[in-house]
Amino acid sequence: MKFSILFFILLLACMCPVLAQGSYENCCLKYVAGIKKSTKKRVEKYRLQETDGGCNRQAVVFTLRNLRTFCADPKQQWVQHLIADVDRRNKNTM
């Protein structure tokens, strides 16, 4: 009885590192439908999330001045306009 309990605990201890090796990327799970004009002005940068690796949804991740982020659908027209606006603002500051 003691041997089987010890074997079971040892088996669980070996399984934990194997399970922990999964992908824990910061992926977008849903999109925002839209944002306020004042929020659009506070967007500083963005990054594109591709469907490779651990993420299975294509998205644009916008970062605000206070380092908060939100995800948007790259196919939406307002998202494409915001990307162009952020690029224009960042080009003028460099």
Residue frames as a rotation matrix with the C-alpha (Angstrom) as fourth column:
MET 1
0.564 0.826 0.000 0.00
0.826 -0.564 0.000 0.00
0.000 0.000 -1.000 0.00
LYS 2
0.494 -0.454 -0.741 2.76
0.126 -0.806 0.578 2.44
-0.860 -0.379 -0.341 0.94
PHE 3
-0.569 -0.757 0.321 4.65
0.389 0.097 0.916 1.62
-0.725 0.646 0.239 -2.25
SER 4
-0.176 0.578 0.797 1.63
0.976 -0.005 0.219 2.35
0.130 0.816 -0.563 -4.46
ILE 5
0.824 0.440 -0.357 1.05
0.509 -0.852 0.124 5.71
-0.250 -0.283 -0.926 -2.75
LEU 6
0.115 -0.883 -0.455 4.73
0.036 -0.454 0.890 6.60
-0.993 -0.119 -0.020 -3.10
PHE 7
-0.611 -0.296 0.735 4.65
0.680 0.281 0.678 5.54
-0.407 0.913 0.030 -6.77
PHE 8
0.324 0.839 0.437 1.54
0.937 -0.347 -0.030 7.66
0.127 0.419 -0.899 -7.39
ILE 9
0.775 -0.105 -0.623 3.13
0.188 -0.903 0.387 10.74
-0.603 -0.417 -0.680 -5.77
LEU 10
-0.304 -0.952 -0.015 6.31
0.148 -0.063 0.987 10.21
-0.941 0.298 0.160 -7.78
LEU 11
-0.373 0.268 0.888 4.27
0.921 0.226 0.318 9.89
-0.116 0.936 -0.331 -10.97
LEU 12
0.728 0.686 0.001 2.43
0.685 -0.727 -0.042 13.15
-0.028 0.031 -0.999 -10.22
ALA 13
0.450 -0.644 -0.618 5.71
0.047 -0.675 0.737 14.91
-0.892 -0.361 -0.274 -9.49
CYS 14
-0.602 -0.685 0.412 7.04
0.415 0.172 0.893 13.85
-0.682 0.708 0.181 -12.90
MET 15
-0.048 0.691 0.721 3.87
0.998 0.004 0.063 14.95
0.040 0.722 -0.690 -14.69
CYS 16
0.604 0.365 -0.709 3.85
0.517 -0.856 -0.001 18.52
-0.607 -0.366 -0.706 -13.33
PRO 17
-0.251 -0.734 -0.631 6.92
-0.139 -0.618 0.774 19.78
-0.958 0.282 0.053 -15.26
VAL 18
-0.794 0.005 0.608 5.65
0.558 0.402 0.726 18.13
-0.240 0.916 -0.322 -18.43
LEU 19
0.202 0.962 0.183 2.29
0.979 -0.198 -0.042 19.88
-0.004 0.188 -0.982 -18.18
ALA 20
0.483 -0.050 -0.874 3.93
0.340 -0.909 0.240 23.19
-0.807 -0.413 -0.422 -17.32
GLN 21
-0.599 -0.800 0.039 5.82
0.308 -0.185 0.933 23.25
-0.739 0.571 0.357 -20.63
GLY 22
0.161 0.748 0.644 2.69
0.963 0.025 -0.270 24.24
-0.218 0.663 -0.716 -22.54
SER 23
-0.579 -0.336 0.742 2.49
0.612 -0.781 0.124 27.54
0.538 0.526 0.658 -24.35
TYR 24
0.142 0.586 -0.798 1.48
0.919 -0.378 -0.114 30.43
-0.368 -0.717 -0.592 -22.11
GLU 25
-0.763 -0.397 0.510 1.66
0.597 -0.736 0.320 33.28
0.248 0.548 0.799 -24.58
ASN 26
-0.522 0.587 -0.619 -0.32
0.131 -0.661 -0.739 36.43
-0.843 -0.467 0.268 -24.04
CYS 27
-0.883 0.224 0.414 -2.96
0.454 0.177 0.873 35.88
0.122 0.958 -0.258 -26.72
CYS 28
-0.684 0.728 -0.047 -6.10
-0.722 -0.685 -0.097 37.78
-0.103 -0.033 0.994 -27.61
LEU 29
-0.838 0.455 0.302 -9.19
0.387 0.885 -0.258 35.71
-0.385 -0.099 -0.918 -26.98
LYS 30
0.249 0.935 0.251 -11.75
0.927 -0.155 -0.341 38.29
-0.280 0.317 -0.906 -28.08
TYR 31
-0.608 -0.382 0.696 -11.97
0.649 -0.745 0.157 41.63
0.459 0.547 0.700 -29.87
VAL 32
-0.522 0.500 -0.691 -13.39
0.268 -0.673 -0.689 44.94
-0.810 -0.545 0.217 -28.73
ALA 33
0.235 0.715 0.658 -16.27
0.912 0.071 -0.403 46.15
-0.335 0.695 -0.636 -30.88
GLY 34
0.334 -0.156 0.930 -15.13
0.470 -0.827 -0.308 49.77
0.817 0.540 -0.203 -30.85
ILE 35
-0.242 -0.461 -0.854 -13.51
0.964 -0.215 -0.158 52.41
-0.110 -0.861 0.497 -28.68
LYS 36
0.724 0.499 -0.477 -14.09
0.511 -0.852 -0.114 56.04
-0.463 -0.161 -0.871 -27.78
LYS 37
0.745 -0.427 0.513 -12.36
0.256 -0.527 -0.811 58.85
0.616 0.735 -0.283 -29.62
SER 38
0.644 -0.508 0.572 -10.51
-0.751 -0.563 0.346 59.84
0.146 -0.652 -0.744 -26.45
THR 39
0.596 -0.421 0.684 -9.12
-0.097 0.808 0.581 56.31
-0.797 -0.412 0.440 -26.14
LYS 40
0.782 -0.293 0.550 -7.93
0.622 0.301 -0.723 56.37
0.046 0.907 0.418 -29.76
LYS 41
0.716 -0.512 0.476 -5.84
-0.307 -0.842 -0.444 59.44
0.627 0.172 -0.759 -28.96
ARG 42
0.508 -0.509 0.695 -4.11
-0.809 -0.004 0.588 57.61
-0.296 -0.861 -0.414 -26.09
VAL 43
0.922 -0.212 0.324 -2.90
0.286 0.937 -0.200 54.67
-0.261 0.277 0.925 -28.25
GLU 44
0.409 -0.860 -0.305 0.89
-0.614 -0.506 0.605 54.76
-0.675 -0.060 -0.735 -28.41
LYS 45
-0.617 -0.654 -0.438 1.78
-0.779 0.430 0.455 51.60
-0.109 0.622 -0.775 -30.26
TYR 46
0.622 0.774 0.120 0.45
-0.726 0.627 -0.282 48.33
-0.294 0.088 0.952 -31.57
ARG 47
-0.667 -0.735 0.121 1.62
-0.609 0.631 0.480 44.88
-0.430 0.246 -0.869 -32.49
LEU 48
0.103 0.665 -0.740 0.21
-0.905 0.371 0.207 42.25
0.412 0.649 0.640 -34.80
GLN 49
-0.228 -0.084 0.970 -0.73
-0.615 0.785 -0.076 38.90
-0.755 -0.614 -0.230 -33.33
GLU 50
-0.360 0.021 -0.933 -0.35
-0.859 0.383 0.340 36.17
0.364 0.924 -0.120 -35.91
THR 51
0.679 0.716 0.163 -1.91
-0.731 0.638 0.240 32.73
0.067 -0.282 0.957 -35.82
ASP 52
0.188 -0.674 -0.714 1.39
-0.111 0.708 -0.698 30.93
0.976 0.211 0.058 -35.37
GLY 53
-0.803 -0.564 0.193 2.73
-0.272 0.059 -0.960 29.54
0.531 -0.823 -0.201 -32.12
GLY 54
-0.843 0.441 -0.307 0.25
0.519 0.519 -0.679 29.36
-0.140 -0.732 -0.667 -29.27
CYS 55
-0.481 0.687 -0.545 -2.20
-0.301 -0.713 -0.633 31.98
-0.823 -0.140 0.550 -30.54
ASN 56
-0.626 0.301 0.719 -5.00
0.683 0.657 0.319 30.90
-0.377 0.691 -0.617 -32.83
ARG 57
0.571 0.819 0.056 -6.64
0.767 -0.508 -0.391 34.26
-0.292 0.266 -0.919 -33.56
GLN 58
-0.397 -0.651 0.647 -5.25
0.820 -0.568 -0.069 37.02
0.413 0.503 0.760 -35.74
ALA 59
0.685 0.611 -0.397 -5.50
0.727 -0.603 0.327 40.36
-0.040 -0.513 -0.858 -33.95
VAL 60
-0.072 -0.649 0.758 -4.05
0.227 -0.750 -0.621 43.82
0.971 0.127 0.201 -33.50
VAL 61
0.332 0.087 -0.939 -2.99
0.938 0.071 0.338 44.51
0.097 -0.994 -0.058 -29.91
PHE 62
0.273 -0.155 0.949 -3.02
0.145 -0.969 -0.200 48.23
0.951 0.193 -0.242 -29.14
THR 63
-0.154 -0.399 -0.904 -1.11
0.975 0.085 -0.203 49.65
0.158 -0.913 0.376 -26.16
LEU 64
0.763 0.490 0.420 -2.26
0.385 -0.868 0.314 52.82
0.519 -0.078 -0.851 -24.42
ARG 65
0.133 -0.729 0.671 -0.10
-0.397 -0.660 -0.638 55.38
0.908 -0.181 -0.377 -22.60
ASN 66
0.206 0.006 0.979 -0.87
-0.978 0.032 0.206 53.74
-0.031 -0.999 0.012 -19.24
LEU 67
-0.753 -0.644 -0.132 0.34
-0.658 0.741 0.137 50.38
0.009 0.190 -0.982 -20.69
ARG 68
-0.064 0.798 0.599 -3.16
-0.260 0.566 -0.782 48.94
-0.963 -0.205 0.172 -20.84
THR 69
-0.937 -0.272 -0.217 -3.88
-0.286 0.249 0.925 46.87
-0.198 0.929 -0.311 -23.93
PHE 70
0.142 0.959 0.246 -6.87
-0.387 0.283 -0.878 45.87
-0.911 0.029 0.411 -25.98
CYS 71
-0.737 -0.368 0.567 -7.35
0.258 0.622 0.739 43.60
-0.624 0.692 -0.364 -28.96
ALA 72
0.110 0.755 -0.646 -9.11
-0.579 -0.480 -0.659 44.43
-0.808 0.447 0.385 -32.20
ASP 73
0.464 0.182 0.867 -10.06
0.505 0.749 -0.428 42.65
-0.728 0.636 0.256 -35.40
PRO 74
-0.518 -0.781 -0.348 -7.53
0.150 -0.483 0.862 43.62
-0.842 0.395 0.368 -38.11
LYS 75
-0.630 0.340 0.698 -10.24
0.774 0.193 0.604 43.33
0.071 0.920 -0.385 -40.78
GLN 76
0.395 0.822 -0.411 -12.33
0.848 -0.499 -0.182 46.15
-0.354 -0.276 -0.894 -39.28
GLN 77
0.372 -0.186 0.909 -12.10
0.630 -0.669 -0.395 49.51
0.682 0.720 -0.131 -41.02
TRP 78
0.894 -0.003 0.447 -11.70
-0.275 -0.793 0.544 51.53
0.353 -0.610 -0.710 -37.79
VAL 79
0.713 -0.684 0.152 -8.75
0.256 0.456 0.852 49.31
-0.653 -0.569 0.501 -36.79
GLN 80
0.181 -0.645 0.742 -6.98
0.983 0.101 -0.152 49.96
0.023 0.757 0.653 -40.09
HIS 81
0.549 0.065 0.833 -7.54
0.222 -0.973 -0.070 53.70
0.806 0.223 -0.548 -39.69
LEU 82
0.958 -0.192 0.213 -6.18
-0.263 -0.293 0.919 53.60
-0.114 -0.937 -0.331 -36.13
ILE 83
0.464 -0.834 0.298 -3.08
0.712 0.551 0.435 51.71
-0.527 0.011 0.850 -37.28
ALA 84
0.159 -0.372 0.915 -2.44
0.823 -0.462 -0.331 54.37
0.546 0.805 0.232 -39.94
ASP 85
0.766 0.193 0.613 -2.97
-0.099 -0.907 0.409 57.12
0.635 -0.374 -0.676 -37.38
VAL 86
0.871 -0.487 0.069 -0.56
0.029 0.192 0.981 55.55
-0.491 -0.852 0.182 -34.89
ASP 87
0.242 -0.799 0.550 2.04
0.945 0.323 0.054 55.06
-0.221 0.507 0.833 -37.64
ARG 88
0.338 -0.049 0.940 1.66
0.505 -0.833 -0.226 58.70
0.794 0.551 -0.257 -38.66
ARG 89
0.928 0.033 0.372 2.03
-0.276 -0.613 0.741 59.95
0.252 -0.790 -0.559 -35.07
ASN 90
0.696 -0.701 0.154 5.06
0.296 0.476 0.828 57.76
-0.654 -0.531 0.539 -34.42
LYS 91
0.224 -0.614 0.757 6.70
0.960 0.005 -0.280 58.84
0.169 0.789 0.591 -37.67
ASN 92
0.562 0.052 0.826 6.31
0.138 -0.990 -0.031 62.51
0.816 0.131 -0.563 -36.72
THR 93
0.948 -0.191 0.253 7.94
-0.296 -0.244 0.924 61.96
-0.115 -0.951 -0.288 -33.29
MET 94
0.549 -0.786 0.284 11.04
0.646 0.615 0.452 60.28
-0.530 -0.064 0.846 -34.71
